Structure formats: structure tokens, C-alpha cells
């Protein structure tokens, strides 16, 4: 006889990690075998009330431009750390009215120069720009500049690196790479040979646990079907941006670039894409530039292997621009690398700007948040009938089943554990918004391979976890 539980109360939160075959995101089409009346939609972000978190308030912060931020929480130091790349030599939009911005076209400074700056925070909201004394600017070293010159630097801390001198890694336009023990003092730039890309964007790299290799994402251009390196003038419909991928075993020698994302049209082009691993998949925060409106927002993409990418609802923003002119993120939204995962929320830091991409704009660091696992979820397409979802066959070792879902009043998520013949083994039901809520107690005597069926009523399902119970 099948067993059934109804869970209406949230159980104590469990500590989860990306262990193999434990957490499954419902945006992963490999997991979802069939659906009926179910549609996948991106999650709902909340822009933080403290935005903007910091702005261009130093003499060397002439133009944040796309910000190109890299944020992570250093548990050892109990500190949020941010590397960002403003133009430190450029024309500033400070004090310009909307009328002035519209009348006077923006042109970059003839000696335009980008730099890498550094900021820290105890809570991710109140930020400090420490005086580092590393780099001279305007005859003074009293600034937070880490390095003058690199463009579009992607910085990350490599937790698996045994050589402390290479714990922090950087990749930037050129392409070139560098290493650091503390993220502040960097080695001489090493040119990357044999990679024919422009790299004139936010270059990002990560260690891929499924490949045991470093993978980086950058940008190239295509013109009439021919790749170009960014030196040609791009003034008509014959050229377009592309996201490209390279990989390496040592972060020095890299594979030739391969294009992994192209625009859906000339009017909307991919700009940059920070990538991270979560829930057994790779997720990309894809910046999309609209050539007509000259605005940019962030969308969501996912990949099973870091190479083949699927965009979720192209044209629908995960982090949208504000609809109010001159609001801190009206013009552009460029996601930082990478999200910070807390028990009760996911923090998506981003660079915002108050006017158009090619216009006079002031920039900032801003924050958007998602509920846990809330990148995208399945919900009813038609409200008068439940959404039905069935997973592909899953190896089963008697684990408990937990789910994360948003559930409206009167709604529910019904879960059914099925054997390979489609017969019901056990079922459970959840009737309130929850994260990793227990809906079904497992038994080792049950079949070694199962499917899970879900029925959603006034609910959005994001993920499920198969968890071994501990004594």
C-alpha cells in the first residue's frame, strides 16, 4: 500500500551542497521527462532597499561603465570582497542633466584607461573602499586601485588551489591572466597564446567540477559570418557580439575559442555572461544589449556541461532595468560574478547605470535577491487545472524527498514516488511556501530506480532534494 504524508509546517533548515545527484533544479530539462499544463518561468527578484550600495564618489571613479564586478564572501575573513573595473581616465557624467545627456553625444576620453578597484563589506550592504597604497593616481597612492590598465577583469578565488601564490586568479582583455596570494598584489600579466577573441567585455573564469578544468567565458564579434577581433569599426547590421568559451588545465594554456551563445536577432545581442555551478548545472547571468533602445539587462541561461547552453525565456529579464529615467539602474544591468548563497536568499550583485549604454551615465553597485533555488521554476500555464510534472528515472537509495516551492493560499504541491511500471510507492503534499521542506520519508526497501511526479496548484516548484537521513 502507498504511504502518504501531509506537511504544512516548515521543518528546520538543512545544510545542503552541490553533492552529486542530491539537488535537482526544475529548469534542468534532463531531469524533467514530461509535463502537462506546466511552463518554466524565471524567478522573481527583489531589488534591495539599500540600493545603490555605492556610487562613483572618488576622483578616479570617472565612469563605472559596465562595472564588471566580481563579488564573493570570504568565510575565513568574514568579509564580502568586490573587485570592479571603472574607467579611471574618462569623461564623467556627474552633474549632467537629462537634457544635457540627450543633447551632447558621449565620446570617450582620448587617453581612456580602465583600472581594477577593490571594496569590502561586513554585511554586503555597507561598503568600504580601503586606501591600499598600491597604485599611483594623480600623484597619490591614497586610493583603492589594485591595478591600472587591465580591461574587463574577471577575478575569482580558487578554493582548490594548493599554491597560495596562485589562490586568486584573474583573466582580462588581451587575453591575459595573472595570479595573486591575496587578491591585491598581482603577478606580471601572462599573455594567452592562440586564442583569437576580442575579450572586450567582462571576462570570467571558474573551475568546473564536472570537467576538472578551468573554463572561461569572453566575447568575440562576427561580421558577415567572419570572426573579428574588435579592432574594426562596428557601425551596421553586418556585425554582432557572441559569447565564447575556452578551457584550460593550468589557467595559462587555453583551448581555441568556441562560440556558445549568439543573439536571437541583431537588435538584441549577448554582451557578457558570468557563469557558476549550482544544483548540478551551470547557470549563466547573461547580459543582453538592445541595439535600438541602447539599454542592457540580465537574463538567465543554463547548461548541463558548460558548453551547450539553453536560454530561459529570451527577452525576459531575470534582473530588469528600472522603468524610471535616471533611476540608478534605468539604463544598464550587468550581473557580477558570482552570486552569494545564504540560507534564506541568493544575492545577485550587479552594476547598474542610470542612463543608456553608449550615453552619459553614472554607475553604481546594486543588489537583487532571489529566494533559495529561485532562478526559475515550473508553474501552471492555465490556472483552472493543475500542472503535472514527471521526472526522468532517478537512482534511488532510500533518500527522503524535500522540495522548494512558492505556494499561494489554498494551493499545494503533491509529490508521488513511482516505480518504473508507474505504480505509486508513496506520496506527500506541501501546502505552504517552503525551502527544502520534507514531504516524503524514504525507505531503503523501496525500488532502486524511481520517478517522481508533481502536481502543482497555485504553486511554483523550483527544486527537489534526495537526502540521506542521518541518525
Order of alpha helices (4+ residues) and beta strands (2+ residues): beta-beta-beta-beta-beta-beta-beta-beta-beta-alpha-beta-beta-beta-beta-beta-beta-beta-beta-beta-beta-beta-beta-beta-beta-beta-beta-beta-beta-beta-beta-beta-beta-beta-beta-beta-beta-beta
